[in-house]
Amino acid sequence: MEAHQSHCIFRFPEENIEISSDFDSGNLIRAEKQEPTKFFLWICTDSPNTNARGWFYFKVSVSELQTLTFHVKNIGNLTNLYKFGFRPVFSYDKQNWERITSDFTAVPTPEGTEISFSHYFAEDSAYFAFTYPWSYEDNQNFLDSISNPNIYIFRENLISSVEGRKCDYLAISSFKGILETDMMSNGPKEFSEKQLIVISARVHAAESGSSFMMNGLIKFLLSEDPRAIELLDNFVFLLVPMLNPDGVYKGNMRFDTLGQNLNRFYSDPIISLHPTIFAIKELIVHNKERIFCYIDLHAHASIKGIFIFGNYMNDFKKQVETCLFPKLMEINNVNFHWEQCNFSDENMKAHDKNGDSREGSGRVGIFKAAGLLRCYTLECNYHSGITTNNIPSPGIEESLIDDRNSVIYNNGSPAYDIKIFENVGKSICVSILDLIEKNQYSRLRVTEFQSIEDFKVHVAENVAKLVPYRYFNEIRKIGKNKNALRELLCKKEEKEGNENKAIAEEIKVNENL
């Protein structure tokens, strides 16, 4: 593979300083010395046909311990993200990362944003990055390391990227339910009666938070936690941890090596141009009758918190079913923000500045192609949230991240780090187990709801307040009546009462206006 222009080495012999981005996920295209201890830096756009830039990742080597100041001159329009406290990270070993805390500034410029920071070198080299990195190599090493003899784990290359990198695919489950005819085969096993859960990440190159969510989910599934064991007895998890390996390797912010936003091609992917999207869509459509839910993991720069985008249903009961999982996340994750979730038709059809439609996103494209009720985009802000949830103890030992009374939350919503991102992956698993009512440590049992049926009524009350449902007379009529909602939700489709028929008719009329 050809070297990428973002992978460079700059040497300053008078000061005996070297600045390098010549490694996996590195990005720096230009470096100039202004003073012996002050450097101006420029980062590379994702491709010649885009203006997307924001990710940087470079190593600085020094001959003497000293303080250096760096000005990254041409970051994209991310001033608001920095205004709310977002900071770059540094590490001496690429394993333990900390946020920059000293002498940081971010100012808007004609090119977008210029940031500057100073760092005292306690060792002879240090790495600096836009946020916590997770490179293509990191991902390969992590996947190479995972094992558990008591759990079924299958790994293969789903398809190669445009530049020939692997797009890994994992199947994880318990050995329960494997068909006898498959026991001796070396290929992926077939399971009787188990539904599938498909989760993907890293379609946008810089969104490393999505990788940490995926890693946390995998670590939880391979743990001895009884909830993980129960999950794997009921589901097969199909995981695609890195959909944009070329963009990640090259240190891109958002796009792939061809300058494409891969999360806009699910409607009609072309195998030669969008191979990873083509492959995951084929995987899902082929197995659509067995898929319980599909979740695409992302990071977000502008909307604060951890939240979900779901799809709009033209049926109230289906909308309630769609909203159950996000609402369960609210009681299983301290940092989840229900109020930031969006299930609107408008959000499904929104367009980017360049005209690309979200109808080509994984969430919407898969929903339309496979008809799956539970299709989600799960977003984590790069930096922090607005509020936190006081979630109850489930009766099993949890980490401090799950305790809002811990020191982590002394100042409200904390700055998100790798552990908080990984914890989201665990919360996804616990919430799915709640959905199928097989969580012996369910937090629902120590809330006012007690059961998923009671909780569903609570969710219906919230859905009735959402646009467009809050404008429908029939929904307004029953939306504040728990008994009426319970009766509506319990009715089978073939035996729907007058209320649900009236709701369906009113939705149809409003859609045609």
C-alpha positions as CSV (number, residue, x, y, z in Angstrom):
1,M,0.0,0.0,0.0
2,E,1.2,3.5,-0.8
3,A,2.2,5.8,2.1
4,H,-0.5,8.3,2.8
5,Q,0.2,12.1,2.8
6,S,-1.0,12.4,6.4
7,H,1.8,10.0,7.6
8,C,4.9,12.3,7.7
9,I,8.1,12.9,9.7
10,F,9.5,16.4,10.5
11,R,13.0,16.8,12.0
12,F,14.4,19.9,13.6
13,P,18.1,19.1,14.1
14,E,19.0,22.3,15.9
15,E,16.6,21.5,18.8
16,N,17.0,17.7,18.3
17,I,13.3,17.3,18.0
18,E,11.3,15.0,15.8
19,I,7.6,15.2,15.1
20,S,6.1,12.2,13.4
21,S,2.7,11.0,12.2
22,D,4.1,8.1,10.2
23,F,2.1,5.4,11.8
24,D,-1.4,3.8,11.8
25,S,-4.0,6.5,12.4
26,G,-1.4,9.3,12.3
27,N,-2.3,12.6,10.8
28,L,-0.1,15.6,10.4
29,I,0.8,17.1,7.0
30,R,3.0,20.1,7.9
31,A,5.1,21.3,10.8
32,E,7.0,24.6,11.2
33,K,9.2,25.8,14.0
34,Q,8.3,29.3,15.2
35,E,10.6,29.4,18.2
36,P,12.8,26.7,19.7
37,T,10.0,25.5,21.8
38,K,7.0,26.5,19.7
39,F,5.6,24.7,16.7
40,F,2.8,25.4,14.1
41,L,1.2,22.2,12.9
42,W,-1.3,21.5,10.1
43,I,-3.4,18.4,9.6
44,C,-4.5,16.7,6.4
45,T,-8.0,16.6,5.0
46,D,-9.7,13.2,4.6
47,S,-9.2,13.3,0.9
48,P,-8.4,15.8,-1.9
49,N,-12.2,16.1,-2.7
50,T,-13.3,16.9,0.9
51,N,-12.7,19.7,3.5
52,A,-13.3,17.3,6.4
53,R,-10.5,17.5,8.9
54,G,-10.3,17.4,12.7
55,W,-8.4,14.2,13.7
56,F,-4.7,14.5,14.5
57,Y,-2.3,12.0,16.0
58,F,1.4,12.5,16.2
59,K,4.5,11.6,18.2
60,V,7.0,14.1,19.5
61,S,10.6,12.9,20.4
62,V,12.9,15.2,22.4
63,S,16.5,14.9,23.6
64,E,15.9,16.8,26.8
65,L,13.0,17.1,29.2
66,Q,11.3,20.4,28.5
67,T,8.0,22.2,27.8
68,L,6.9,22.6,24.2
69,T,3.9,24.5,22.8
70,F,1.9,23.3,19.8
71,H,-0.5,25.2,17.6
72,V,-2.7,23.0,15.4
73,K,-3.8,25.6,12.8
74,N,-6.5,24.1,10.6
75,I,-8.9,21.9,12.6
76,G,-12.4,21.9,11.2
77,N,-15.3,23.9,12.7
78,L,-15.2,22.3,16.1
79,T,-14.9,25.5,18.2
80,N,-18.1,24.7,20.2
81,L,-16.9,21.3,21.1
82,Y,-13.7,22.8,22.6
83,K,-15.8,25.6,24.2
84,F,-17.5,23.0,26.4
85,G,-14.3,21.6,27.7
86,F,-13.1,19.0,25.2
87,R,-9.4,18.6,25.1
88,P,-6.8,16.6,23.2
89,V,-5.1,13.6,24.9
90,F,-1.5,12.5,25.4
91,S,0.3,9.3,26.3
92,Y,3.9,8.2,26.8
93,D,3.2,4.5,25.9
94,K,0.0,4.6,23.7
95,Q,-1.8,2.6,26.4
96,N,-2.5,5.1,29.1
97,W,-4.1,8.3,27.9
98,E,-4.8,11.5,29.7
99,R,-6.4,14.8,28.7
100,I,-4.3,17.9,28.1
101,T,-4.9,20.2,31.0
102,S,-2.4,23.0,30.8
103,D,-2.5,26.3,28.7
104,F,-5.1,25.2,26.2
105,T,-6.9,27.6,23.9
106,A,-9.3,27.1,20.9
107,V,-10.2,30.0,18.6
108,P,-12.3,30.2,15.5
109,T,-10.4,31.0,12.3
110,P,-11.3,31.2,8.6
111,E,-10.1,27.6,8.2
112,G,-12.3,26.4,11.2
113,T,-10.6,26.2,14.5
114,E,-7.0,26.7,15.8
115,I,-6.0,25.0,19.0
116,S,-2.9,25.5,21.1
117,F,-1.5,23.6,24.1
118,S,1.7,23.2,26.0
119,H,3.1,20.0,27.4
120,Y,6.0,19.3,29.7
121,F,7.9,16.2,28.5
122,A,8.5,13.9,31.5
123,E,9.9,11.3,29.1
124,D,11.8,11.6,25.9
125,S,8.7,11.0,23.6
126,A,5.0,11.5,23.9
127,Y,1.9,10.9,21.6
128,F,-0.8,13.5,21.1
129,A,-4.2,12.9,19.6
130,F,-7.6,14.6,18.9
131,T,-9.1,12.1,21.3
132,Y,-8.5,8.6,22.7
133,P,-7.1,6.7,19.6
134,W,-8.1,3.2,18.5
135,S,-6.2,2.4,15.4
136,Y,-6.7,-0.4,12.8
137,E,-3.7,-2.2,14.4
138,D,-5.1,-1.7,17.9
139,N,-8.3,-3.3,16.7
140,Q,-6.5,-6.3,15.1
141,N,-4.4,-6.9,18.3
142,F,-7.5,-6.7,20.5
143,L,-9.4,-9.2,18.3
144,D,-6.4,-11.5,18.2
145,S,-6.4,-11.5,22.0
146,I,-10.0,-12.4,22.8
147,S,-10.7,-16.0,23.8
148,N,-12.9,-18.0,26.2
149,P,-13.0,-21.8,25.8
150,N,-16.5,-21.8,27.3
151,I,-17.9,-19.4,24.6
152,Y,-18.4,-19.9,20.9
153,I,-16.3,-17.2,19.1
154,F,-16.0,-17.2,15.3
155,R,-14.0,-14.6,13.5
156,E,-13.4,-14.1,9.8
157,N,-12.8,-11.3,7.3
158,L,-16.3,-10.2,6.2
159,I,-14.8,-8.5,3.2
160,S,-11.7,-6.5,2.3
161,S,-11.8,-2.7,2.1
162,V,-11.0,-0.7,-1.0
163,E,-7.3,-0.7,0.0
164,G,-7.3,-4.4,1.0
165,R,-7.6,-4.1,4.8
166,K,-9.7,-6.6,6.8
167,C,-13.2,-5.8,7.9
168,D,-13.5,-8.3,10.7
169,Y,-16.7,-10.1,11.5
170,L,-17.3,-11.8,14.9
171,A,-20.1,-14.3,15.9
172,I,-20.3,-14.8,19.7
173,S,-22.7,-17.0,21.5
174,S,-22.9,-19.9,23.9
175,F,-22.6,-23.5,22.6
176,K,-26.2,-24.0,23.5
177,G,-28.3,-24.7,20.4
178,I,-25.6,-25.4,17.9
179,L,-27.0,-27.7,15.2
180,E,-25.5,-31.2,15.4
181,T,-24.7,-31.2,11.7
182,D,-22.5,-28.1,12.3
183,M,-20.5,-29.4,15.2
184,M,-17.6,-30.8,13.2
185,S,-17.4,-28.0,10.6
186,N,-14.7,-25.3,10.7
187,G,-17.0,-22.6,9.3
188,P,-19.6,-20.5,11.2
189,K,-22.0,-22.5,13.2
190,E,-25.8,-22.5,12.8
191,F,-27.9,-22.3,15.9
192,S,-31.5,-23.5,16.3
193,E,-34.0,-20.9,17.5
194,K,-31.5,-18.3,18.6
195,Q,-32.2,-14.7,17.3
196,L,-29.4,-12.5,16.1
197,I,-28.1,-9.2,17.3
198,V,-26.1,-7.2,14.8
199,I,-23.8,-4.4,16.0
200,S,-21.4,-2.3,14.0
201,A,-18.9,0.5,14.7
202,R,-16.4,2.9,13.3
203,V,-18.1,3.8,10.0
204,H,-16.7,7.3,10.6
205,A,-12.9,7.2,11.1
206,A,-12.3,9.5,14.0
207,E,-15.2,8.1,16.1
208,S,-13.0,6.0,18.4
209,G,-15.6,6.2,21.1
210,S,-17.7,3.7,19.1
211,S,-14.8,1.3,19.1
212,F,-14.5,1.5,22.9
213,M,-18.3,0.9,23.2
214,M,-17.8,-2.2,21.0
215,N,-14.8,-3.3,23.1
216,G,-16.8,-3.0,26.3
217,L,-19.7,-5.0,24.8
218,I,-17.3,-7.8,23.8
219,K,-15.5,-7.8,27.1
220,F,-18.9,-8.1,28.9
221,L,-20.1,-10.9,26.7
222,L,-16.9,-12.9,27.4
223,S,-17.0,-12.3,31.1
224,E,-18.4,-14.6,33.8
225,D,-21.3,-12.2,34.6
226,P,-24.5,-14.3,34.8
227,R,-26.2,-11.7,32.6
228,A,-23.7,-12.2,29.8
229,I,-24.1,-16.0,30.1
230,E,-27.9,-15.6,29.8
231,L,-27.6,-13.3,26.8
232,L,-25.4,-15.8,24.9
233,D,-27.8,-18.6,25.7
234,N,-30.5,-16.6,23.9
235,F,-28.7,-14.8,21.2
236,V,-25.9,-14.9,18.6
237,F,-24.1,-11.6,18.5
238,L,-22.9,-10.7,15.0
239,L,-20.3,-7.9,15.4
240,V,-18.5,-5.8,12.8
241,P,-16.1,-3.6,14.9
242,M,-14.5,-1.5,12.1
243,L,-16.5,-0.6,9.0
244,N,-14.0,2.0,7.7
245,P,-10.6,0.5,8.2
246,D,-9.0,2.6,5.5
247,G,-10.2,5.9,6.9
248,V,-9.0,4.8,10.4
249,Y,-5.6,3.8,9.2
250,K,-5.1,7.1,7.3
251,G,-6.1,9.2,10.2
252,N,-9.3,10.6,8.6
253,M,-11.9,12.5,10.5
254,R,-15.1,11.1,8.9
255,F,-14.7,9.7,5.4
256,D,-13.1,6.7,3.7
257,T,-10.1,6.7,1.4
258,L,-12.3,7.8,-1.6
259,G,-13.7,10.8,0.4
260,Q,-17.0,9.1,0.9
261,N,-19.3,9.2,3.9
262,L,-19.9,5.4,4.1
263,N,-22.9,6.0,6.3
264,R,-24.8,7.4,3.4
265,F,-24.6,4.4,1.0
266,Y,-26.8,1.7,2.7
267,S,-29.6,2.3,0.3
268,D,-27.6,1.2,-2.7
269,P,-24.0,0.2,-1.9
270,I,-21.7,-0.8,-4.7
271,I,-19.3,-3.6,-3.8
272,S,-16.3,-2.0,-5.6
273,L,-16.8,1.4,-4.0
274,H,-18.4,0.6,-0.6
275,P,-17.4,-3.1,0.0
276,T,-17.9,-3.1,3.8
277,I,-21.3,-1.5,3.6
278,F,-22.4,-3.8,0.8
279,A,-21.3,-6.8,2.9
280,I,-22.9,-5.9,6.2
281,K,-26.2,-5.0,4.4
282,E,-26.1,-8.4,2.6
283,L,-25.5,-10.1,6.0
284,I,-28.5,-8.4,7.6
285,V,-30.9,-8.7,4.7
286,H,-30.0,-12.4,4.3
287,N,-30.8,-13.0,8.0
288,K,-33.6,-10.5,8.5
289,E,-36.1,-13.0,9.7
290,R,-33.9,-13.9,12.7
291,I,-32.5,-10.5,13.7
292,F,-33.8,-9.1,17.0
293,C,-32.1,-5.7,16.6
294,Y,-29.4,-3.8,14.8
295,I,-27.3,-1.1,16.4
296,D,-24.7,1.1,14.7
297,L,-22.3,2.8,17.2
298,H,-21.1,6.4,16.7
299,A,-19.5,9.4,18.3
300,H,-21.0,12.9,18.1
301,A,-19.4,16.3,18.2
302,S,-22.4,18.7,18.6
303,I,-25.1,17.0,20.6
304,K,-24.1,16.3,24.2
305,G,-24.6,13.1,26.1
306,I,-25.2,9.5,25.1
307,F,-28.3,8.9,23.2
308,I,-30.1,7.1,20.3
309,F,-31.5,7.9,17.0
310,G,-34.4,5.5,16.1
311,N,-36.8,5.4,13.2
312,Y,-40.3,6.8,13.0
313,M,-43.1,4.3,12.8
314,N,-46.5,5.1,11.4
315,D,-48.0,2.9,14.1
316,F,-48.2,3.9,17.7
317,K,-47.7,0.4,19.2
318,K,-44.6,-0.2,17.0
319,Q,-43.2,3.2,18.0
320,V,-43.5,2.2,21.6
321,E,-41.7,-1.1,20.9
322,T,-39.0,0.9,19.1
323,C,-38.6,3.2,22.1
324,L,-38.4,0.4,24.7
325,F,-34.7,-0.2,24.3
326,P,-33.6,3.4,24.5
327,K,-35.8,3.9,27.6
328,L,-34.2,0.8,29.2
329,M,-30.8,2.3,28.5
330,E,-31.9,5.3,30.6
331,I,-32.3,3.0,33.7
332,N,-29.2,0.9,33.0
333,N,-26.7,3.7,32.2
334,V,-25.9,6.7,34.4
335,N,-24.9,8.8,31.4
336,F,-27.6,8.0,28.9
337,H,-29.8,10.9,27.8
338,W,-33.4,10.0,26.8
339,E,-34.2,13.6,26.2
340,Q,-31.6,13.8,23.4
341,C,-33.0,10.8,21.5
342,N,-34.8,11.4,18.2
343,F,-37.3,9.1,16.5
344,S,-38.7,11.6,14.0
345,D,-39.5,11.1,10.3
346,E,-37.7,14.4,9.7
347,N,-34.5,13.1,11.2
348,M,-34.7,10.0,9.0
349,K,-34.9,12.2,5.9
350,A,-32.5,15.0,6.9
351,H,-29.8,16.0,4.4
352,D,-26.1,16.9,5.0
353,K,-24.7,20.2,3.7
354,N,-23.5,18.4,0.6
355,G,-27.0,17.0,-0.1
356,D,-26.5,13.4,1.1
357,S,-29.6,12.0,2.8
358,R,-29.7,10.2,6.1
359,E,-32.0,7.7,4.3
360,G,-28.7,6.2,3.2
361,S,-27.5,5.7,6.8
362,G,-27.3,2.3,8.4
363,R,-30.2,2.9,10.7
364,V,-32.6,4.1,8.0
365,G,-31.2,2.1,5.1
366,I,-31.3,-1.2,7.0
367,F,-34.8,-0.4,8.3
368,K,-36.1,0.1,4.8
369,A,-34.3,-2.9,3.3
370,A,-35.0,-5.5,6.0
371,G,-38.0,-4.1,7.8
372,L,-36.4,-4.4,11.2
373,L,-38.3,-2.8,14.0
374,R,-35.3,-2.2,16.2
375,C,-32.7,-0.3,14.1
376,Y,-30.7,2.2,16.0
377,T,-27.8,4.7,15.8
378,L,-26.3,4.9,19.3
379,E,-24.3,8.1,19.7
380,C,-21.8,9.2,22.4
381,N,-20.6,12.8,22.6
382,Y,-16.8,13.1,22.2
383,H,-16.7,15.0,25.5
384,S,-19.5,14.9,28.0
385,G,-23.2,15.1,28.7
386,I,-25.8,17.4,30.2
387,T,-27.1,15.4,33.1
388,T,-26.8,12.0,34.8
389,N,-29.3,9.3,35.9
390,N,-29.6,8.0,39.4
391,I,-30.0,4.3,38.4
392,P,-30.8,1.7,41.1
393,S,-28.5,-1.1,42.1
394,P,-29.3,-4.3,40.3
395,G,-28.3,-6.6,43.2
396,I,-25.0,-7.6,41.6
397,E,-21.6,-5.9,41.9
398,E,-21.1,-3.1,39.5
399,S,-18.3,-0.6,38.7
400,L,-18.2,3.0,40.1
401,I,-19.3,4.2,36.7
402,D,-22.7,2.7,37.5
403,D,-23.0,4.6,40.8
404,R,-24.0,8.3,40.4
405,N,-22.9,8.8,44.1
406,S,-19.3,7.9,43.3
407,V,-16.6,10.6,43.0
408,I,-16.8,10.3,39.2
409,Y,-20.0,12.4,39.3
410,N,-19.1,14.9,42.0
411,N,-19.2,17.7,39.5
412,G,-22.2,16.4,37.5
413,S,-21.7,14.9,34.1
414,P,-18.0,13.9,33.8
415,A,-15.6,14.1,30.9
416,Y,-16.2,10.9,29.0
417,D,-13.2,8.5,28.9
418,I,-12.5,5.0,27.7
419,K,-14.1,3.4,30.7
420,I,-17.3,5.3,30.3
421,F,-17.5,4.4,26.6
422,E,-16.9,0.8,27.4
423,N,-19.6,0.9,30.1
424,V,-22.1,1.8,27.4
425,G,-21.3,-1.5,25.7
426,K,-22.2,-3.3,28.8
427,S,-25.4,-1.3,29.3
428,I,-26.5,-2.3,25.7
429,C,-26.2,-5.9,26.7
430,V,-28.1,-5.5,30.0
431,S,-30.9,-3.5,28.3
432,I,-31.4,-6.2,25.7
433,L,-31.7,-8.8,28.4
434,D,-34.3,-6.7,30.1
435,L,-36.2,-6.6,26.8
436,I,-36.7,-10.3,26.7
437,E,-37.4,-10.5,30.5
438,K,-34.6,-12.8,31.3
439,N,-32.5,-10.6,33.5
440,Q,-32.4,-12.0,37.0
441,Y,-30.7,-8.8,38.1
442,S,-33.0,-6.4,36.3
443,R,-33.2,-2.8,37.6
444,L,-36.8,-2.8,36.6
445,R,-37.6,-5.0,39.7
446,V,-36.4,-2.2,42.1
447,T,-38.2,0.6,40.3
448,E,-41.9,1.6,40.3
449,F,-42.5,-0.5,37.2
450,Q,-41.6,-4.0,38.4
451,S,-42.1,-5.6,35.0
452,I,-41.6,-4.9,31.3
453,E,-45.4,-4.7,30.9
454,D,-45.6,-1.8,33.4
455,F,-42.5,-0.2,31.9
456,K,-44.0,-0.4,28.4
457,V,-47.0,1.7,29.7
458,H,-44.4,4.3,31.0
459,V,-42.7,4.3,27.6
460,A,-46.1,4.8,25.8
461,E,-46.7,7.8,28.0
462,N,-43.4,9.3,26.8
463,V,-44.0,8.4,23.2
464,A,-47.4,10.1,23.3
465,K,-45.6,13.3,24.0
466,L,-43.3,13.0,21.0
467,V,-43.9,14.6,17.6
468,P,-46.0,13.8,15.7
469,Y,-48.0,11.7,18.1
470,R,-48.8,14.5,20.6
471,Y,-50.8,16.2,17.8
472,F,-53.1,13.2,17.3
473,N,-56.5,13.6,19.1
474,E,-56.9,9.8,19.8
475,I,-53.4,9.6,21.4
476,R,-53.9,12.8,23.4
477,K,-57.1,11.2,24.7
478,I,-55.5,8.0,26.0
479,G,-52.0,9.3,26.6
480,K,-52.6,10.3,30.2
481,N,-54.7,7.3,31.0
482,K,-52.5,4.3,32.1
483,N,-55.3,1.8,31.9
484,A,-56.3,2.9,28.4
485,L,-52.7,2.7,27.3
486,R,-52.2,-0.7,28.9
487,E,-55.4,-2.0,27.2
488,L,-54.2,-0.7,23.8
489,L,-50.7,-2.2,24.1
490,C,-52.0,-5.6,25.2
491,K,-54.4,-5.9,22.2
492,K,-53.3,-8.2,19.4
493,E,-53.2,-6.7,15.9
494,E,-56.0,-8.9,14.7
495,K,-58.2,-7.9,17.6
496,E,-57.5,-4.2,17.7
497,G,-60.1,-2.0,19.4
498,N,-61.6,1.2,18.0
499,E,-58.9,3.3,19.7
500,N,-56.0,1.8,17.8
501,K,-57.9,1.8,14.5
502,A,-58.7,5.5,15.0
503,I,-55.0,6.2,15.8
504,A,-53.8,4.4,12.7
505,E,-56.3,6.3,10.6
506,E,-55.4,9.6,12.1
507,I,-51.7,9.0,11.4
508,K,-52.4,8.1,7.8
509,V,-54.4,11.3,7.3
510,N,-51.7,13.4,8.9
511,E,-49.0,11.8,6.7
512,N,-51.0,12.7,3.6
513,L,-51.4,16.4,4.5
